[in-house]
Amino acid sequence: MSQPAAPDRQQTELPGMPQRLYLASPSRLMTWLDCPRRYRMQYLDRPRPQARPQRAHTSVGLVTHNVLRDFWDLPFDARTPTGVVELVRSSWIDVGFKDADQSARWRQQVTQEITDYLRTADRLTEPLARERSVALKTPTLALSGRVDRMDEREGEAVVVDYKTSRRTPTADDARTSLALAFYAAAGAAVFRKPCVRVELHHVPTGEVIAHEHTAESIERKIAEAESIARDLRRVDTAYRDQGQQAPDFAPNPTPLCRWCDFRAHCPEGQAVGPERSSWAALEPDD
């Protein structure tokens, strides 16, 4: 005797009951804006299409974030350049590089960049939080994510987001970031402190790009997140009903398709141009 199909989460809602909150992260919301087809493959398709192997710049970013998280776990007298060298050595991810020489060169460069960045840090004052999961609920959306760092300065919480790309962020990057505004709103709720300042820390150069939000600008960003979530609730339902035949997931071909992890499954993305090598973001002249 055949077993009945498992009830769908959406279908179990009874008429007249409040609508479930839409669960999302900032990265999920922004993936939809970047490319609906990539959103479908990354978040809806099951089994999920196989993504390409990790690139070298992702390895560099992960190592940098891990070292800057773990640095504060060291005893105070070990928070030194030698301590950074050991943390990078033990955390190094040797994936995506052209060869062993390139990996070794970048390990040395990342070690120097992190050391220089931490020279300006107050080793006595630990951050308020490191890689902390935060969440925020609105009437329609449950938004969650992980903030790189939160500082406490003069009784206020400050959002710190590490950047490791070769491109230095701009003031507009800090001002328009939905994720940073969400971290500020969630941080204020979690730590019960005012939180309006958000900072992008570009580790390779040590530059700090900051923006001071207002209550109104944060509200606008949260409203933007709710608007995107309404679209996602609609297209998720369309996918459940129609699968990959749903018309909502057309690709958005751009030069970024040359870097896409799901490029192998997208003819339109392949047509944009040849795929960039796994280490191209580290060697722009390659």
Phi and psi restraints in degrees (value plus and minus 20) as a CYANA .aco file:
   2 SER   PHI     -90.7   -50.7
   2 SER   PSI     127.8   167.8
   3 GLN   PHI    -107.2   -67.2
   3 GLN   PSI     124.0   164.0
   4 PRO   PHI     -87.3   -47.3
   4 PRO   PSI     129.2   169.2
   5 ALA   PHI     -84.4   -44.4
   5 ALA   PSI     126.7   166.7
   6 ALA   PHI     -85.1   -45.1
   6 ALA   PSI     118.5   158.5
   7 PRO   PHI     -85.1   -45.1
   7 PRO   PSI     118.4   158.4
   8 ASP   PHI     -95.2   -55.2
   8 ASP   PSI     121.2   161.2
   9 ARG   PHI     -78.2   -38.2
   9 ARG   PSI     -62.4   -22.4
  10 GLN   PHI     -87.6   -47.6
  10 GLN   PSI     -57.2   -17.2
  11 GLN   PHI     -93.2   -53.2
  11 GLN   PSI     -37.3     2.7
  12 THR   PHI     -98.7   -58.7
  12 THR   PSI     -27.9    12.1
  13 GLU   PHI     -93.0   -53.0
  13 GLU   PSI     109.5   149.5
  14 LEU   PHI    -106.2   -66.2
  14 LEU   PSI     129.2   169.2
  15 PRO   PHI     -76.1   -36.1
  15 PRO   PSI     116.8   156.8
  16 GLY   PHI      67.3   107.3
  16 GLY   PSI     -32.7     7.3
  17 MET   PHI     -98.1   -58.1
  17 MET   PSI     130.3   170.3
  18 PRO   PHI     -79.9   -39.9
  18 PRO   PSI     125.4   165.4
  19 GLN   PHI     -89.6   -49.6
  19 GLN   PSI     117.5   157.5
  20 ARG   PHI     -81.2   -41.2
  20 ARG   PSI     128.3   168.3
  21 LEU   PHI     -87.4   -47.4
  21 LEU   PSI     121.8   161.8
  22 TYR   PHI    -101.9   -61.9
  22 TYR   PSI     105.4   145.4
  23 LEU   PHI    -111.4   -71.4
  23 LEU   PSI     106.3   146.3
  24 ALA   PHI    -177.4  -137.4
  24 ALA   PSI     144.5   184.5
  25 SER   PHI    -138.4   -98.4
  25 SER   PSI     141.6   181.6
  26 PRO   PHI     -76.4   -36.4
  26 PRO   PSI     -57.8   -17.8
  27 SER   PHI     -86.5   -46.5
  27 SER   PSI     -55.9   -15.9
  28 ARG   PHI     -83.6   -43.6
  28 ARG   PSI     -64.6   -24.6
  29 LEU   PHI     -81.9   -41.9
  29 LEU   PSI     -64.3   -24.3
  30 MET   PHI     -94.1   -54.1
  30 MET   PSI     -49.2    -9.2
  31 THR   PHI     -81.9   -41.9
  31 THR   PSI     -60.4   -20.4
  32 TRP   PHI     -79.9   -39.9
  32 TRP   PSI     -63.4   -23.4
  33 LEU   PHI     -86.7   -46.7
  33 LEU   PSI     -55.8   -15.8
  34 ASP   PHI     -88.6   -48.6
  34 ASP   PSI     -68.2   -28.2
  35 CYS   PHI    -183.8  -143.8
  35 CYS   PSI      91.8   131.8
  36 PRO   PHI     -78.1   -38.1
  36 PRO   PSI     -54.9   -14.9
  37 ARG   PHI     -88.8   -48.8
  37 ARG   PSI     -62.2   -22.2
  38 ARG   PHI     -82.1   -42.1
  38 ARG   PSI     -59.0   -19.0
  39 TYR   PHI     -78.3   -38.3
  39 TYR   PSI     -66.0   -26.0
  40 ARG   PHI     -80.8   -40.8
  40 ARG   PSI     -66.8   -26.8
  41 MET   PHI     -88.4   -48.4
  41 MET   PSI     -55.6   -15.6
  42 GLN   PHI     -99.9   -59.9
  42 GLN   PSI     -55.6   -15.6
  43 TYR   PHI    -135.7   -95.7
  43 TYR   PSI     -40.1    -0.1
  44 LEU   PHI    -135.1   -95.1
  44 LEU   PSI     -61.0   -21.0
  45 ASP   PHI     -83.5   -43.5
  45 ASP   PSI     111.1   151.1
  46 ARG   PHI    -157.0  -117.0
  46 ARG   PSI     100.0   140.0
  47 PRO   PHI     -89.3   -49.3
  47 PRO   PSI     130.6   170.6
  48 ARG   PHI     -91.2   -51.2
  48 ARG   PSI     115.9   155.9
  49 PRO   PHI     -77.5   -37.5
  49 PRO   PSI     125.4   165.4
  50 GLN   PHI     -86.9   -46.9
  50 GLN   PSI     107.3   147.3
  51 ALA   PHI    -105.3   -65.3
  51 ALA   PSI     137.3   177.3
  52 ARG   PHI     -87.6   -47.6
  52 ARG   PSI     139.7   179.7
  53 PRO   PHI     -80.6   -40.6
  53 PRO   PSI     136.7   176.7
  54 GLN   PHI     -80.9   -40.9
  54 GLN   PSI     120.6   160.6
  55 ARG   PHI    -107.9   -67.9
  55 ARG   PSI     142.1   182.1
  56 ALA   PHI     -85.5   -45.5
  56 ALA   PSI     -58.1   -18.1
  57 HIS   PHI     -87.5   -47.5
  57 HIS   PSI     -47.5    -7.5
  58 THR   PHI     -88.2   -48.2
  58 THR   PSI     -60.7   -20.7
  59 SER   PHI     -79.6   -39.6
  59 SER   PSI     -64.2   -24.2
  60 VAL   PHI     -81.2   -41.2
  60 VAL   PSI     -63.9   -23.9
  61 GLY   PHI     -84.0   -44.0
  61 GLY   PSI     -62.6   -22.6
  62 LEU   PHI     -83.9   -43.9
  62 LEU   PSI     -64.6   -24.6
  63 VAL   PHI     -81.4   -41.4
  63 VAL   PSI     -65.1   -25.1
  64 THR   PHI     -80.4   -40.4
  64 THR   PSI     -67.0   -27.0
  65 HIS   PHI     -82.6   -42.6
  65 HIS   PSI     -61.8   -21.8
  66 ASN   PHI     -85.4   -45.4
  66 ASN   PSI     -61.1   -21.1
  67 VAL   PHI     -87.0   -47.0
  67 VAL   PSI     -62.3   -22.3
  68 LEU   PHI     -89.8   -49.8
  68 LEU   PSI     -42.7    -2.7
  69 ARG   PHI     -95.7   -55.7
  69 ARG   PSI     -66.5   -26.5
  70 ASP   PHI    -100.7   -60.7
  70 ASP   PSI     -37.2     2.8
  71 PHE   PHI     -74.6   -34.6
  71 PHE   PSI     -58.9   -18.9
  72 TRP   PHI     -97.6   -57.6
  72 TRP   PSI     -28.7    11.3
  73 ASP   PHI    -103.2   -63.2
  73 ASP   PSI     -33.1     6.9
  74 LEU   PHI     -91.0   -51.0
  74 LEU   PSI     127.4   167.4
  75 PRO   PHI     -76.9   -36.9
  75 PRO   PSI     132.4   172.4
  76 PHE   PHI     -75.2   -35.2
  76 PHE   PSI     -61.8   -21.8
  77 ASP   PHI     -93.7   -53.7
  77 ASP   PSI     -26.7    13.3
  78 ALA   PHI    -121.0   -81.0
  78 ALA   PSI     -20.2    19.8
  79 ARG   PHI    -103.1   -63.1
  79 ARG   PSI      52.2    92.2
  80 THR   PHI    -154.4  -114.4
  80 THR   PSI     150.0   190.0
  81 PRO   PHI     -74.5   -34.5
  81 PRO   PSI     -56.6   -16.6
  82 THR   PHI     -84.9   -44.9
  82 THR   PSI     -58.4   -18.4
  83 GLY   PHI     -83.0   -43.0
  83 GLY   PSI     -58.8   -18.8
  84 VAL   PHI     -84.8   -44.8
  84 VAL   PSI     -63.5   -23.5
  85 VAL   PHI     -75.8   -35.8
  85 VAL   PSI     -65.0   -25.0
  86 GLU   PHI     -88.9   -48.9
  86 GLU   PSI     -59.3   -19.3
  87 LEU   PHI     -83.6   -43.6
  87 LEU   PSI     -64.2   -24.2
  88 VAL   PHI     -84.1   -44.1
  88 VAL   PSI     -62.3   -22.3
  89 ARG   PHI     -79.6   -39.6
  89 ARG   PSI     -66.5   -26.5
  90 SER   PHI     -96.5   -56.5
  90 SER   PSI     -40.1    -0.1
  91 SER   PHI    -119.6   -79.6
  91 SER   PSI     -25.6    14.4
  92 TRP   PHI     -80.7   -40.7
  92 TRP   PSI     116.9   156.9
  93 ILE   PHI    -133.2   -93.2
  93 ILE   PSI      87.7   127.7
  94 ASP   PHI    -112.1   -72.1
  94 ASP   PSI      46.3    86.3
  95 VAL   PHI    -152.7  -112.7
  95 VAL   PSI     112.2   152.2
  96 GLY   PHI      74.4   114.4
  96 GLY   PSI     -27.9    12.1
  97 PHE   PHI    -100.2   -60.2
  97 PHE   PSI     138.2   178.2
  98 LYS   PHI     -84.2   -44.2
  98 LYS   PSI     -62.2   -22.2
  99 ASP   PHI    -183.5  -143.5
  99 ASP   PSI    -199.9  -159.9
 100 ALA   PHI     -83.8   -43.8
 100 ALA   PSI     -54.9   -14.9
 101 ASP   PHI     -84.7   -44.7
 101 ASP   PSI     -63.7   -23.7
 102 GLN   PHI     -84.2   -44.2
 102 GLN   PSI     -61.4   -21.4
 103 SER   PHI     -80.7   -40.7
 103 SER   PSI     -64.3   -24.3
 104 ALA   PHI     -85.7   -45.7
 104 ALA   PSI     -60.1   -20.1
 105 ARG   PHI     -84.0   -44.0
 105 ARG   PSI     -60.8   -20.8
 106 TRP   PHI     -94.5   -54.5
 106 TRP   PSI     -49.5    -9.5
 107 ARG   PHI     -83.6   -43.6
 107 ARG   PSI     -61.1   -21.1
 108 GLN   PHI     -86.3   -46.3
 108 GLN   PSI     -61.6   -21.6
 109 GLN   PHI     -86.2   -46.2
 109 GLN   PSI     -63.6   -23.6
 110 VAL   PHI     -82.5   -42.5
 110 VAL   PSI     -60.8   -20.8
 111 THR   PHI     -78.3   -38.3
 111 THR   PSI     -64.2   -24.2
 112 GLN   PHI     -88.4   -48.4
 112 GLN   PSI     -60.9   -20.9
 113 GLU   PHI     -83.3   -43.3
 113 GLU   PSI     -63.6   -23.6
 114 ILE   PHI     -87.9   -47.9
 114 ILE   PSI     -60.5   -20.5
 115 THR   PHI     -80.4   -40.4
 115 THR   PSI     -67.4   -27.4
 116 ASP   PHI     -82.8   -42.8
 116 ASP   PSI     -60.2   -20.2
 117 TYR   PHI     -83.4   -43.4
 117 TYR   PSI     -61.9   -21.9
 118 LEU   PHI     -96.8   -56.8
 118 LEU   PSI     -32.4     7.6
 119 ARG   PHI     -80.7   -40.7
 119 ARG   PSI     -47.7    -7.7
 120 THR   PHI    -110.7   -70.7
 120 THR   PSI     -21.4    18.6
 121 ALA   PHI    -103.0   -63.0
 121 ALA   PSI     128.0   168.0
 122 ASP   PHI    -104.2   -64.2
 122 ASP   PSI      83.9   123.9
 123 ARG   PHI     -89.8   -49.8
 123 ARG   PSI     -34.5     5.5
 124 LEU   PHI    -104.2   -64.2
 124 LEU   PSI     -45.9    -5.9
 125 THR   PHI    -124.9   -84.9
 125 THR   PSI      85.7   125.7
 126 GLU   PHI     -96.5   -56.5
 126 GLU   PSI     131.2   171.2
 127 PRO   PHI     -80.5   -40.5
 127 PRO   PSI     136.4   176.4
 128 LEU   PHI     -84.2   -44.2
 128 LEU   PSI     -54.7   -14.7
 129 ALA   PHI    -177.6  -137.6
 129 ALA   PSI     132.7   172.7
 130 ARG   PHI    -154.2  -114.2
 130 ARG   PSI     107.2   147.2
 131 GLU   PHI      25.4    65.4
 131 GLU   PSI      34.7    74.7
 132 ARG   PHI    -113.6   -73.6
 132 ARG   PSI     111.5   151.5
 133 SER   PHI     -97.0   -57.0
 133 SER   PSI     110.1   150.1
 134 VAL   PHI    -150.7  -110.7
 134 VAL   PSI     137.0   177.0
 135 ALA   PHI    -165.6  -125.6
 135 ALA   PSI     137.3   177.3
 136 LEU   PHI    -169.1  -129.1
 136 LEU   PSI     115.2   155.2
 137 LYS   PHI    -134.0   -94.0
 137 LYS   PSI     119.0   159.0
 138 THR   PHI    -138.8   -98.8
 138 THR   PSI     158.6   198.6
 139 PRO   PHI     -79.1   -39.1
 139 PRO   PSI     -41.2    -1.2
 140 THR   PHI    -145.1  -105.1
 140 THR   PSI     -31.2     8.8
 141 LEU   PHI    -155.3  -115.3
 141 LEU   PSI     117.2   157.2
 142 ALA   PHI    -133.2   -93.2
 142 ALA   PSI      85.1   125.1
 143 LEU   PHI    -124.2   -84.2
 143 LEU   PSI     113.9   153.9
 144 SER   PHI    -160.1  -120.1
 144 SER   PSI     134.3   174.3
 145 GLY   PHI    -191.5  -151.5
 145 GLY   PSI    -197.5  -157.5
 146 ARG   PHI    -145.7  -105.7
 146 ARG   PSI      98.9   138.9
 147 VAL   PHI    -109.5   -69.5
 147 VAL   PSI     118.3   158.3
 148 ASP   PHI     -81.4   -41.4
 148 ASP   PSI     -67.2   -27.2
 149 ARG   PHI    -178.8  -138.8
 149 ARG   PSI     127.4   167.4
 150 MET   PHI    -146.2  -106.2
 150 MET   PSI     108.9   148.9
 151 ASP   PHI    -124.9   -84.9
 151 ASP   PSI     137.3   177.3
 152 GLU   PHI    -133.0   -93.0
 152 GLU   PSI     101.9   141.9
 153 ARG   PHI    -155.5  -115.5
 153 ARG   PSI      98.8   138.8
 154 GLU   PHI      32.0    72.0
 154 GLU   PSI      24.5    64.5
 155 GLY   PHI      60.6   100.6
 155 GLY   PSI     -18.1    21.9
 156 GLU   PHI    -137.8   -97.8
 156 GLU   PSI     133.1   173.1
 157 ALA   PHI    -110.8   -70.8
 157 ALA   PSI     121.7   161.7
 158 VAL   PHI    -146.7  -106.7
 158 VAL   PSI     111.8   151.8
 159 VAL   PHI    -104.8   -64.8
 159 VAL   PSI     110.3   150.3
 160 VAL   PHI    -142.2  -102.2
 160 VAL   PSI     105.4   145.4
 161 ASP   PHI    -142.7  -102.7
 161 ASP   PSI     102.2   142.2
 162 TYR   PHI    -100.7   -60.7
 162 TYR   PSI     119.5   159.5
 163 LYS   PHI    -145.3  -105.3
 163 LYS   PSI     117.6   157.6
 164 THR   PHI    -145.8  -105.8
 164 THR   PSI     -18.1    21.9
 165 SER   PHI     -90.1   -50.1
 165 SER   PSI     144.4   184.4
 166 ARG   PHI     -90.5   -50.5
 166 ARG   PSI     -42.8    -2.8
 167 ARG   PHI    -103.5   -63.5
 167 ARG   PSI     108.7   148.7
 168 THR   PHI     -96.3   -56.3
 168 THR   PSI     110.1   150.1
 169 PRO   PHI     -82.3   -42.3
 169 PRO   PSI     141.5   181.5
 170 THR   PHI    -132.7   -92.7
 170 THR   PSI     150.1   190.1
 171 ALA   PHI     -80.5   -40.5
 171 ALA   PSI     -54.8   -14.8
 172 ASP   PHI     -85.3   -45.3
 172 ASP   PSI     -54.0   -14.0
 173 ASP   PHI     -80.2   -40.2
 173 ASP   PSI     -61.9   -21.9
 174 ALA   PHI     -92.0   -52.0
 174 ALA   PSI     -59.7   -19.7
 175 ARG   PHI     -89.7   -49.7
 175 ARG   PSI     -60.0   -20.0
 176 THR   PHI    -113.8   -73.8
 176 THR   PSI     -26.1    13.9
 177 SER   PHI     -84.8   -44.8
 177 SER   PSI      99.8   139.8
 178 LEU   PHI     -86.9   -46.9
 178 LEU   PSI     -60.6   -20.6
 179 ALA   PHI     -80.8   -40.8
 179 ALA   PSI     -64.8   -24.8
 180 LEU   PHI     -83.9   -43.9
 180 LEU   PSI     -60.7   -20.7
 181 ALA   PHI     -84.3   -44.3
 181 ALA   PSI     -60.3   -20.3
 182 PHE   PHI     -82.3   -42.3
 182 PHE   PSI     -64.6   -24.6
 183 TYR   PHI     -79.5   -39.5
 183 TYR   PSI     -58.2   -18.2
 184 ALA   PHI     -84.9   -44.9
 184 ALA   PSI     -66.0   -26.0
 185 ALA   PHI     -84.4   -44.4
 185 ALA   PSI     -64.8   -24.8
 186 ALA   PHI     -89.0   -49.0
 186 ALA   PSI     -59.0   -19.0
 187 GLY   PHI     -82.9   -42.9
 187 GLY   PSI     -59.8   -19.8
 188 ALA   PHI     -81.6   -41.6
 188 ALA   PSI     -59.2   -19.2
 189 ALA   PHI     -91.9   -51.9
 189 ALA   PSI     -61.9   -21.9
 190 VAL   PHI     -90.0   -50.0
 190 VAL   PSI     -65.7   -25.7
 191 PHE   PHI    -116.6   -76.6
 191 PHE   PSI     -24.1    15.9
 192 ARG   PHI      34.4    74.4
 192 ARG   PSI      26.0    66.0
 193 LYS   PHI    -156.3  -116.3
 193 LYS   PSI     130.5   170.5
 194 PRO   PHI     -77.2   -37.2
 194 PRO   PSI     119.8   159.8
 195 CYS   PHI    -167.6  -127.6
 195 CYS   PSI      79.0   119.0
 196 VAL   PHI    -147.7  -107.7
 196 VAL   PSI     -33.9     6.1
 197 ARG   PHI    -113.5   -73.5
 197 ARG   PSI     108.9   148.9
 198 VAL   PHI    -143.5  -103.5
 198 VAL   PSI     122.1   162.1
 199 GLU   PHI    -153.9  -113.9
 199 GLU   PSI     117.0   157.0
 200 LEU   PHI    -121.5   -81.5
 200 LEU   PSI      99.7   139.7
 201 HIS   PHI    -123.3   -83.3
 201 HIS   PSI      90.0   130.0
 202 HIS   PHI    -107.1   -67.1
 202 HIS   PSI      79.1   119.1
 203 VAL   PHI     -80.5   -40.5
 203 VAL   PSI     -61.0   -21.0
 204 PRO   PHI     -79.7   -39.7
 204 PRO   PSI     -51.1   -11.1
 205 THR   PHI    -131.2   -91.2
 205 THR   PSI     -33.9     6.1
 206 GLY   PHI      58.7    98.7
 206 GLY   PSI     -17.5    22.5
 207 GLU   PHI     -91.6   -51.6
 207 GLU   PSI     124.1   164.1
 208 VAL   PHI    -137.9   -97.9
 208 VAL   PSI      99.5   139.5
 209 ILE   PHI    -129.7   -89.7
 209 ILE   PSI      96.4   136.4
 210 ALA   PHI    -137.8   -97.8
 210 ALA   PSI     136.7   176.7
 211 HIS   PHI    -163.2  -123.2
 211 HIS   PSI     118.1   158.1
 212 GLU   PHI    -122.0   -82.0
 212 GLU   PSI      90.4   130.4
 213 HIS   PHI     -97.1   -57.1
 213 HIS   PSI     144.9   184.9
 214 THR   PHI    -135.4   -95.4
 214 THR   PSI     148.4   188.4
 215 ALA   PHI     -78.4   -38.4
 215 ALA   PSI     -57.2   -17.2
 216 GLU   PHI     -89.0   -49.0
 216 GLU   PSI     -60.5   -20.5
 217 SER   PHI     -90.2   -50.2
 217 SER   PSI     -53.8   -13.8
 218 ILE   PHI     -87.5   -47.5
 218 ILE   PSI     -61.6   -21.6
 219 GLU   PHI     -79.5   -39.5
 219 GLU   PSI     -59.5   -19.5
 220 ARG   PHI     -84.5   -44.5
 220 ARG   PSI     -58.9   -18.9
 221 LYS   PHI     -88.2   -48.2
 221 LYS   PSI     -60.3   -20.3
 222 ILE   PHI     -85.7   -45.7
 222 ILE   PSI     -57.6   -17.6
 223 ALA   PHI     -84.2   -44.2
 223 ALA   PSI     -55.6   -15.6
 224 GLU   PHI     -83.0   -43.0
 224 GLU   PSI     -63.4   -23.4
 225 ALA   PHI     -81.6   -41.6
 225 ALA   PSI     -61.1   -21.1
 226 GLU   PHI     -83.4   -43.4
 226 GLU   PSI     -58.3   -18.3
 227 SER   PHI     -84.2   -44.2
 227 SER   PSI     -64.8   -24.8
 228 ILE   PHI     -83.4   -43.4
 228 ILE   PSI     -61.0   -21.0
 229 ALA   PHI     -82.8   -42.8
 229 ALA   PSI     -54.3   -14.3
 230 ARG   PHI     -83.0   -43.0
 230 ARG   PSI     -60.8   -20.8
 231 ASP   PHI     -83.3   -43.3
 231 ASP   PSI     -61.6   -21.6
 232 LEU   PHI     -88.4   -48.4
 232 LEU   PSI     -55.7   -15.7
 233 ARG   PHI     -80.5   -40.5
 233 ARG   PSI     -60.1   -20.1
 234 ARG   PHI     -88.0   -48.0
 234 ARG   PSI     -67.0   -27.0
 235 VAL   PHI     -94.3   -54.3
 235 VAL   PSI     -50.3   -10.3
 236 ASP   PHI     -82.7   -42.7
 236 ASP   PSI     -59.6   -19.6
 237 THR   PHI     -85.6   -45.6
 237 THR   PSI     -61.9   -21.9
 238 ALA   PHI     -81.5   -41.5
 238 ALA   PSI     -59.8   -19.8
 239 TYR   PHI     -86.2   -46.2
 239 TYR   PSI     -60.5   -20.5
 240 ARG   PHI     -81.8   -41.8
 240 ARG   PSI     -55.6   -15.6
 241 ASP   PHI    -104.2   -64.2
 241 ASP   PSI     -54.0   -14.0
 242 GLN   PHI    -140.6  -100.6
 242 GLN   PSI     -29.1    10.9
 243 GLY   PHI      45.9    85.9
 243 GLY   PSI    -167.6  -127.6
 244 GLN   PHI     -88.2   -48.2
 244 GLN   PSI     -29.1    10.9
 245 GLN   PHI     -99.7   -59.7
 245 GLN   PSI     -30.8     9.2
 246 ALA   PHI     -79.0   -39.0
 246 ALA   PSI     117.0   157.0
 247 PRO   PHI    -100.2   -60.2
 247 PRO   PSI     -13.8    26.2
 248 ASP   PHI    -108.0   -68.0
 248 ASP   PSI     -23.8    16.2
 249 PHE   PHI    -136.5   -96.5
 249 PHE   PSI      20.6    60.6
 250 ALA   PHI     -85.9   -45.9
 250 ALA   PSI     125.4   165.4
 251 PRO   PHI     -91.3   -51.3
 251 PRO   PSI     140.8   180.8
 252 ASN   PHI    -142.7  -102.7
 252 ASN   PSI      59.3    99.3
 253 PRO   PHI     -83.9   -43.9
 253 PRO   PSI     108.1   148.1
 254 THR   PHI    -165.8  -125.8
 254 THR   PSI     151.7   191.7
 255 PRO   PHI     -76.0   -36.0
 255 PRO   PSI     -42.7    -2.7
 256 LEU   PHI     -86.2   -46.2
 256 LEU   PSI     -36.6     3.4
 257 CYS   PHI     -80.5   -40.5
 257 CYS   PSI     -44.3    -4.3
 258 ARG   PHI     -89.4   -49.4
 258 ARG   PSI     -32.5     7.5
 259 TRP   PHI    -131.1   -91.1
 259 TRP   PSI     -24.7    15.3
 260 CYS   PHI     -85.9   -45.9
 260 CYS   PSI     117.0   157.0
 261 ASP   PHI     -88.5   -48.5
 261 ASP   PSI     -40.3    -0.3
 262 PHE   PHI    -130.6   -90.6
 262 PHE   PSI       1.1    41.1
 263 ARG   PHI     -77.3   -37.3
 263 ARG   PSI     -55.8   -15.8
 264 ALA   PHI     -82.0   -42.0
 264 ALA   PSI     -38.7     1.3
 265 HIS   PHI    -125.7   -85.7
 265 HIS   PSI      -7.6    32.4
 266 CYS   PHI    -155.2  -115.2
 266 CYS   PSI      79.8   119.8
 267 PRO   PHI     -78.5   -38.5
 267 PRO   PSI     -58.0   -18.0
 268 GLU   PHI     -84.9   -44.9
 268 GLU   PSI     -57.4   -17.4
 269 GLY   PHI     -88.6   -48.6
 269 GLY   PSI     -57.9   -17.9
 270 GLN   PHI     -84.9   -44.9
 270 GLN   PSI     -51.0   -11.0
 271 ALA   PHI     -91.5   -51.5
 271 ALA   PSI     -35.8     4.2
 272 VAL   PHI     -85.1   -45.1
 272 VAL   PSI     -54.5   -14.5
 273 GLY   PHI     138.9   178.9
 273 GLY   PSI     154.2   194.2
 274 PRO   PHI     -84.3   -44.3
 274 PRO   PSI     127.9   167.9
 275 GLU   PHI     -86.5   -46.5
 275 GLU   PSI     121.4   161.4
 276 ARG   PHI     -96.7   -56.7
 276 ARG   PSI     128.8   168.8
 277 SER   PHI     -86.0   -46.0
 277 SER   PSI     143.9   183.9
 278 SER   PHI     -84.2   -44.2
 278 SER   PSI     -39.8     0.2
 279 TRP   PHI    -134.4   -94.4
 279 TRP   PSI     -11.4    28.6
 280 ALA   PHI     -82.4   -42.4
 280 ALA   PSI     -53.5   -13.5
 281 ALA   PHI     -87.9   -47.9
 281 ALA   PSI     -40.5    -0.5
 282 LEU   PHI    -109.7   -69.7
 282 LEU   PSI     -44.5    -4.5
 283 GLU   PHI    -146.0  -106.0
 283 GLU   PSI      56.7    96.7
 284 PRO   PHI     -81.4   -41.4
 284 PRO   PSI     -40.1    -0.1
 285 ASP   PHI    -114.3   -74.3
 285 ASP   PSI     -15.7    24.3
